[in-house]
Amino acid sequence: MAATDWRRYLADFHRDNPGAVQEVLERARSGDHNPYDWLARAVPPSAHRVLDLACGGGAMVRRLASPGRTVVGLDLSAEELDVARRRAPGSYVRADGVRLPFADGSLDAVTSVLGLLVVQPLDEAVREITRVLRPGGALAVIAPSIWLMSPKELADVTRLTRVLRTRPQFPNPVERTGVKALLALLRLHRVEDKREVYFYTVDDREDAERLVRALYLPRSPAERREIAVEHLVHRVAKQGQVRIAVGMRRVVAMK
Ligand SMILES: C[S@@+](CC[C@H](N)C(=O)[O-])C[C@H]1O[C@@H](n2cnc3c(N)ncnc32)[C@H](O)[C@@H]1O
């Protein structure tokens, strides 16, 4: 099978589905919070100049806003940035994550929700983040994680990926190898590495469509997505509600 042309896939996906990822993650709950709230808590209040890398529809920019702080959202997709400007007033820049338009050492913190899974090449993105952070500055990122999920939660996710005939894919490595490689590249001090499981609840067809729309499935034809939606709708009809576990990992490192 031919390798995925990720640059083209991501450009097309985010042109056609801007805001789709955040619509799912905003609704993914662990107790009283979603992954954006969780990441925002890791950013020190003293961070005045903050970049959210691969900001998508601006969910994180909105969370980070606070008096005296300048938050910039950066993304390559014009359509995602349009959504962000509508939903989360702030400062935005269209740029590639491997060429950050900021001076050396000019930022107190860089955040990213899933961004390090998509910006390629990863080592260049990491070099850029390290360059723009000031000494003592913080990088706080969220990446997916399957650890901590119970066998039942994993089985529920697997039922869905079986119908799709593939797991969601990302251009850069996920989990252990990804984060390990990242930290080695970063030469930053890891100060935290935590995991939490969130739940996205499917009550009706709209919830099912929203979930399936947000997945990167370069090897799954459109009809498989439709079958996956029907599968979820059928499960809801049978059991009342479907809760899909979304495992997340939060890594915080200091320069
Ligand atoms: C999985 S989405 C996450 C978006 C956002 N952080 C959120 O949580 O909704 C990945 C984002 O990375 C952006 N992206 C992909 N390649 C990029 C690159 N080379 N530089 C900057 N952004 C990029 C996409 O346009 C998309 O908005």
PDBQT file of the ligand as one rigid body, heavy atoms in Angstrom, charges set to zero:
ROOT
HETATM    1  C1  LIG A 301      -5.259  17.202  15.289  1.00  0.00    +0.000 C 
HETATM    2  S1  LIG A 301      -5.490  18.893  14.824  1.00  0.00    +0.000 S 
HETATM    3  C2  LIG A 301      -5.434  19.651  16.418  1.00  0.00    +0.000 C 
HETATM    4  C3  LIG A 301      -5.922  21.054  16.387  1.00  0.00    +0.000 C 
HETATM    5  C4  LIG A 301      -6.068  21.733  17.743  1.00  0.00    +0.000 C 
HETATM    6  N1  LIG A 301      -4.844  21.708  18.518  1.00  0.00    +0.000 N 
HETATM    7  C5  LIG A 301      -7.224  21.138  18.517  1.00  0.00    +0.000 C 
HETATM    8  O1  LIG A 301      -7.007  20.562  19.571  1.00  0.00    +0.000 OA
HETATM    9  O2  LIG A 301      -8.359  21.242  18.035  1.00  0.00    +0.000 OA
HETATM   10  C6  LIG A 301      -3.915  19.296  14.115  1.00  0.00    +0.000 C 
HETATM   11  C7  LIG A 301      -3.760  20.734  13.639  1.00  0.00    +0.000 C 
HETATM   12  O3  LIG A 301      -2.429  20.885  13.134  1.00  0.00    +0.000 OA
HETATM   13  C8  LIG A 301      -2.459  21.729  12.013  1.00  0.00    +0.000 C 
HETATM   14  N2  LIG A 301      -1.229  21.489  11.236  1.00  0.00    +0.000 N 
HETATM   15  C9  LIG A 301      -0.925  20.429  10.466  1.00  0.00    +0.000 A 
HETATM   16  N3  LIG A 301       0.312  20.551   9.967  1.00  0.00    +0.000 NA
HETATM   17  C10 LIG A 301       0.798  21.719  10.461  1.00  0.00    +0.000 A 
HETATM   18  C11 LIG A 301       2.048  22.387  10.311  1.00  0.00    +0.000 A 
HETATM   19  N4  LIG A 301       3.035  21.882   9.564  1.00  0.00    +0.000 N 
HETATM   20  N5  LIG A 301       2.222  23.561  10.956  1.00  0.00    +0.000 NA
HETATM   21  C12 LIG A 301       1.230  24.101  11.711  1.00  0.00    +0.000 A 
HETATM   22  N6  LIG A 301       0.036  23.500  11.886  1.00  0.00    +0.000 NA
HETATM   23  C13 LIG A 301      -0.178  22.326  11.271  1.00  0.00    +0.000 A 
HETATM   24  C14 LIG A 301      -3.734  21.355  11.309  1.00  0.00    +0.000 C 
HETATM   25  O4  LIG A 301      -4.150  22.358  10.410  1.00  0.00    +0.000 OA
HETATM   26  C15 LIG A 301      -4.671  21.161  12.507  1.00  0.00    +0.000 C 
HETATM   27  O5  LIG A 301      -5.333  22.348  12.845  1.00  0.00    +0.000 OA
ENDROOT
TORSDOF 0
